[in-house]
Amino acid sequence: MHDVIIVGGGPAGLNAALILGRCRRSVLLFDHGTPRNAVAPLTWGVFTRDGTPPGALRALARADLARYETVTLRVAEIVVARAVEGGFEVEAADGTTARGRRLILATGLYQDIPEIEGFSRYWGTGVHTCPYCDGYEARDREVAVYAHGPAAKGVALELTAWTGSIALCTDGRPTDLSEDDRARLSRNGVRVVEAPIARLDGDADGPTHLVLADGAILPCRAVFLMPMGVRPSDLIRQLGCELNAAGVVPTRDYEQTNVPGLYVAGDASRRVQFAIVAAAEGAMAAFAINTELLREDTR
Ligand SMILES: Cc1cc2nc3c(=O)[nH]c(=O)nc-3n(C[C@H](O)[C@H](O)[C@H](O)COP(=O)(O)OP(=O)(O)OC[C@H]3O[C@@H](n4cnc5c(N)ncnc54)[C@H](O)[C@@H]3O)c2cc1C
């Protein structure tokens, strides 16, 4: 029985392992190396590491962990997680199992990309989800916001912090925009484009334009998808953990969940999806777990 099992070796899981390793906790971390941001060339907005490739950030974190003899990293996919007497058991795809007194799921999110020609090609380089991560590189350029429904207006207005040339593309779906909404968007330089999108075209440097189903061409150097199309790991459901409408876990203080002893940190939990926030959430879960285990062991 390890003190802590961590599933997921992104910023959340790696930072949790670091804090727990320094508390001399026995930690077993599983990661199958398929992070959602693998396609992104650089990670921006990370304290002291602005503009570092995501793989390099992880490699730095793993090198730090090598100093702690109680931390073990294993490359494997965990396919089953269950509560057992005294903690949790996880099962890897190869059938091996491991047990821990506490479990941190730092599994991130799985992303579905809208099935529009060109979106997958430019995913991470010209098709983005987060303006805080990639808005700066698209500053003052022609940007399309792919959004519909009640959230569309807010997402389009958010982009005005970075550029004055925004097309809100609804791809032929309803937007629920009132006349007031349309006027506000227009006042802020957002053009509403309701025709379905045929494809995103571009060259080796990135997207250049959208082609609409009616043949019109819309210049476009970056597309921002409204927050959608993300799915959590199945492990979260297997353990009976609550999920909110956005598909993330409404964690409580220190990333605790409704399942005693189970913590969810990083993108899979409710806060903003930044690498540095994920790392901080991992640290908070680690702190709470160490405190709980100390209490148990010194009772
Ligand atoms: C395209 C893109 C660009 C981004 N750019 C930025 C940026 O510039 N700046 C920024 O701050 N943030 C950026 N982000 C967000 C940032 O990547 C995330 O907030 C951060 O990586 C979340 O960390 P995490 O540890 O929660 O999850 P992740 O980094 O996604 O890591 C989760 C890990 O868990 C593993 N895993 C999942 N399920 C299992 C399982 N069952 N068994 C074993 N392992 C499993 C995965 O393989 C993965 O390695 C970007 C995100 C995307 C998608």
The ligand as an SDF file (V2000), in Angstrom:
LIG
                    3D

 53 58  0  0  0  0  0  0  0  0999 V2000
   -3.5770   23.2380  -27.0630 C   0  0  0  0  0  0  0  0  0  0  0  0
   -3.3920   23.7270  -25.6590 C   0  0  0  0  0  0  0  0  0  0  0  0
   -2.5230   24.7660  -25.3890 C   0  0  0  0  0  0  0  0  0  0  0  0
   -2.3600   25.2220  -24.0800 C   0  0  0  0  0  0  0  0  0  0  0  0
   -1.5120   26.2670  -23.8510 N   0  0  0  0  0  0  0  0  0  0  0  0
   -1.3350   26.6830  -22.5920 C   0  0  0  0  0  0  0  0  0  0  0  0
   -0.4540   27.7760  -22.3000 C   0  0  0  0  0  0  0  0  0  0  0  0
    0.1460   28.3570  -23.2090 O   0  0  0  0  0  0  0  0  0  0  0  0
   -0.3050   28.1630  -21.0120 N   0  0  0  0  0  0  0  0  0  0  0  0
   -0.9800   27.5400  -19.9870 C   0  0  0  0  0  0  0  0  0  0  0  0
   -0.8060   27.9220  -18.8240 O   0  0  0  0  0  0  0  0  0  0  0  0
   -1.8070   26.5140  -20.2350 N   0  0  0  0  0  0  0  0  0  0  0  0
   -1.9960   26.0680  -21.4980 C   0  0  0  0  0  0  0  0  0  0  0  0
   -2.8650   25.0650  -21.7460 N   0  0  0  0  0  0  0  0  0  0  0  0
   -3.5340   24.4330  -20.6030 C   0  0  0  0  0  0  0  0  0  0  0  0
   -2.5490   23.5010  -19.8920 C   0  0  0  0  0  0  0  0  0  0  0  0
   -1.9740   22.6320  -20.8450 O   0  0  0  0  0  0  0  0  0  0  0  0
   -3.3140   22.7100  -18.8440 C   0  0  0  0  0  0  0  0  0  0  0  0
   -3.9590   23.6190  -17.9550 O   0  0  0  0  0  0  0  0  0  0  0  0
   -2.3800   21.8120  -18.0400 C   0  0  0  0  0  0  0  0  0  0  0  0
   -1.5870   20.9900  -18.8650 O   0  0  0  0  0  0  0  0  0  0  0  0
   -3.2300   20.9440  -17.1430 C   0  0  0  0  0  0  0  0  0  0  0  0
   -2.4070   20.0940  -16.4250 O   0  0  0  0  0  0  0  0  0  0  0  0
   -2.9710   18.7130  -15.8820 P   0  0  0  0  0  0  0  0  0  0  0  0
   -1.8470   18.1350  -15.0990 O   0  0  0  0  0  0  0  0  0  0  0  0
   -4.2750   18.9090  -15.2180 O   0  0  0  0  0  0  0  0  0  0  0  0
   -3.3050   17.8310  -17.1740 O   0  0  0  0  0  0  0  0  0  0  0  0
   -2.4400   17.4460  -18.4570 P   0  0  0  0  0  0  0  0  0  0  0  0
   -1.2870   18.3450  -18.6430 O   0  0  0  0  0  0  0  0  0  0  0  0
   -3.4280   17.3230  -19.5540 O   0  0  0  0  0  0  0  0  0  0  0  0
   -1.8550   16.0060  -18.0810 O   0  0  0  0  0  0  0  0  0  0  0  0
   -2.7100   14.9180  -17.8220 C   0  0  0  0  0  0  0  0  0  0  0  0
   -1.8650   13.6710  -17.9370 C   0  0  0  0  0  0  0  0  0  0  0  0
   -2.6230   12.5710  -17.4480 O   0  0  0  0  0  0  0  0  0  0  0  0
   -2.3830   11.4670  -18.2800 C   0  0  0  0  0  0  0  0  0  0  0  0
   -3.5140   10.5470  -18.1380 N   0  0  0  0  0  0  0  0  0  0  0  0
   -4.8300   10.8120  -18.3700 C   0  0  0  0  0  0  0  0  0  0  0  0
   -5.5610    9.7210  -18.1140 N   0  0  0  0  0  0  0  0  0  0  0  0
   -4.6860    8.7560  -17.6930 C   0  0  0  0  0  0  0  0  0  0  0  0
   -4.8380    7.3980  -17.3000 C   0  0  0  0  0  0  0  0  0  0  0  0
   -6.0360    6.8230  -17.2740 N   0  0  0  0  0  0  0  0  0  0  0  0
   -3.7340    6.6850  -16.9600 N   0  0  0  0  0  0  0  0  0  0  0  0
   -2.5020    7.2760  -16.9710 C   0  0  0  0  0  0  0  0  0  0  0  0
   -2.2960    8.5710  -17.3420 N   0  0  0  0  0  0  0  0  0  0  0  0
   -3.3830    9.2860  -17.7030 C   0  0  0  0  0  0  0  0  0  0  0  0
   -2.2880   12.0640  -19.6830 C   0  0  0  0  0  0  0  0  0  0  0  0
   -1.5920   11.2020  -20.5420 O   0  0  0  0  0  0  0  0  0  0  0  0
   -1.5050   13.3380  -19.3820 C   0  0  0  0  0  0  0  0  0  0  0  0
   -0.1190   13.0910  -19.4750 O   0  0  0  0  0  0  0  0  0  0  0  0
   -3.0670   24.5980  -23.0290 C   0  0  0  0  0  0  0  0  0  0  0  0
   -3.9410   23.5430  -23.2960 C   0  0  0  0  0  0  0  0  0  0  0  0
   -4.1190   23.1130  -24.5880 C   0  0  0  0  0  0  0  0  0  0  0  0
   -5.0730   21.9740  -24.8500 C   0  0  0  0  0  0  0  0  0  0  0  0
  1  2  1  0
  2  3  1  0
  2 52  2  0
  3  4  2  0
  4  5  1  0
  4 50  1  0
  5  6  2  0
  6  7  1  0
  6 13  1  0
  7  8  2  0
  7  9  1  0
  9 10  1  0
 10 11  2  0
 10 12  1  0
 12 13  2  0
 13 14  1  0
 14 15  1  0
 14 50  1  0
 15 16  1  0
 16 17  1  0
 16 18  1  0
 18 19  1  0
 18 20  1  0
 20 21  1  0
 20 22  1  0
 22 23  1  0
 23 24  1  0
 24 25  2  0
 24 26  1  0
 24 27  1  0
 27 28  1  0
 28 29  2  0
 28 30  1  0
 28 31  1  0
 31 32  1  0
 32 33  1  0
 33 34  1  0
 33 48  1  0
 34 35  1  0
 35 36  1  0
 35 46  1  0
 36 37  1  0
 36 45  1  0
 37 38  2  0
 38 39  1  0
 39 40  1  0
 39 45  2  0
 40 41  1  0
 40 42  2  0
 42 43  1  0
 43 44  2  0
 44 45  1  0
 46 47  1  0
 46 48  1  0
 48 49  1  0
 50 51  2  0
 51 52  1  0
 52 53  1  0
M  END
$$$$
